[in-house]
Amino acid sequence: MRISSKGDYGLRALVDLAQHHDAGTPVQVREIAQRQHVPEEYLGQLMVGLRRAGLVHSVRGASGGYLLARPPGQITVAEVLETLEGSLAIADGLDRPPGPGARRAPGGAIRELLWQATQAALEVLQRTTVADLAAKESAQSHTYYI
């Protein structure tokens, strides 16, 4: 499983929207891009895909921008990454479990191991929500050192 800048930046954008969710006002791509240190034009393209997937709503106008389509606790990291990246399997062909005869085929033990690793990673991504990440980000940004 390799997460590209597409998945990284898109996930950062949704975490940013989650951190501003309680305000209930749309957040502009420019503001997200500045806070998250990502290219504004690229982020704008990603937001279109996230809107089409039903993860965000767009609001037009001078005070427009984006809002999460659902509460941040209902959007999983897996859902965001699959929207932006496609399959999250760590090897090609592991979108479903290996068939019954796959264990006896050459490389069957390796495929079985990679299937198990993919499932373990997906479990973590499916149980982690955008709200979880937003809370961790907020806690880390408020750490003070003496």
N, C-alpha and C positions, 0 to 999 in steps of 0.2 A: 504494500500500500504506500503510494507516494502522493503526498498532498502538494499540489502546485501553488503558485502565487494566487491563482484563481480561488482555490479553496481557502487559503489563508486570509486573503483580503476580504472575501465574502463573509467568512466567519467573523472576522474583526468588525465588519460593518454591522452585522446582526447583534454582536455583543454591545457595540456602541449604542445601537437603537434600544437594546434592552436596558442599558444604563440610563437612558432618557425616556423610558416607557411611561413612567409614572406621571411625567409632565403632560402627556397626552397631546403634545403638539408635534407636527411633522419636523423631521430633521433633514436639512439639506445635505446633498452629497458633498458639497464643498466643505462643510463643517466636519463631516465624518472623515473625509480624506485628510484634512489638516490634523485632526486629533489622532488618527491612526497611522499617519505617515505613509499614505498610499497614494498612487497617482489618481487624480480626480477623474480624468476621462475614462480610465480603465474601470474604476469603481462604478462609474455611471453605467457602463455596459453590463457589469455584473448585477447591478440592482435591477436592470430590466429583466434579466433571467430569473432573479429571485422573485420579482413581481409575477412573472408568468407562472412560476411554480406555486404561487399562492402563499409565499412566506412573508411578503411585505405588501403594503398598499402604498400607492403613490397619490399625492395630493398636489394638484396643479395650482399655479398662482404665485404671487410674490412671496407669500409666506408658506408656500408649499414645500414638499419634501417627501420623506418616507416615514412610515410607521410600521411596526410589526403587525402582521395580519392576525396573529394569535398572541395570547400572553406568552412571555419568554419561557415560562416553565413548561409550555406545551410544544416547544420546538426543540427537537433533539439535534445534537451535533451531527449524528449520522445522516439525518434528513437534509441538513444544509450541505454537507460534503457530497452526498450522493447527487443532489441537485446540480452542484457546480462541477463535480469531478466525474460523475458516472459511477461505475462499479468500484467498490472499495476493496475488492478481493486483492490479496497480496500477490497472486499469480493469475495469469490468463486461464480461463476455464473453470474458475472456482466460485462461480456465482451460484452453484448448486452442489450438493454433496457428491463425491465420487460414487459411481455406480457399483453394484455388487461385485463385478469382476475386476474392478480397478485395482484392488489390493494385490491381486496375483499378476497384474501386468507389470512390465518393467517400470520402475519409478513409482509404483503404487504406494509404497510406504512414505515416500517423499510427498506425494500428492495428498495423502491422508494427513500428514503433519501440517502441510500448508493450509489445508482446509480447516483444521483445528485452530491454527494461529489466526486465520481470517475471522473465524467465529468468535474467538476471544477478544480480538480488537473491536469487532462490531458490537459486542456486548457492552464494552466500555463506552463507545461512541453513542450507542442507543440509550444508555441510561444517563448520559450527561446531557443536560439541557443548556440552552443559551443563557438561561437565568443563572445556572450554576457557574458558568464561565464569567458572567458579568459580576457576580458576587465576588469571585476570586480576584478578578481584575481590580475591582474597587478596593478590596482589602489590601492588595499588594501596593496600590498607588497611595495608600494612606499609612504606609509603614514609615515610622520615624526612627532615625538612628541618632544615638547620642554619643 
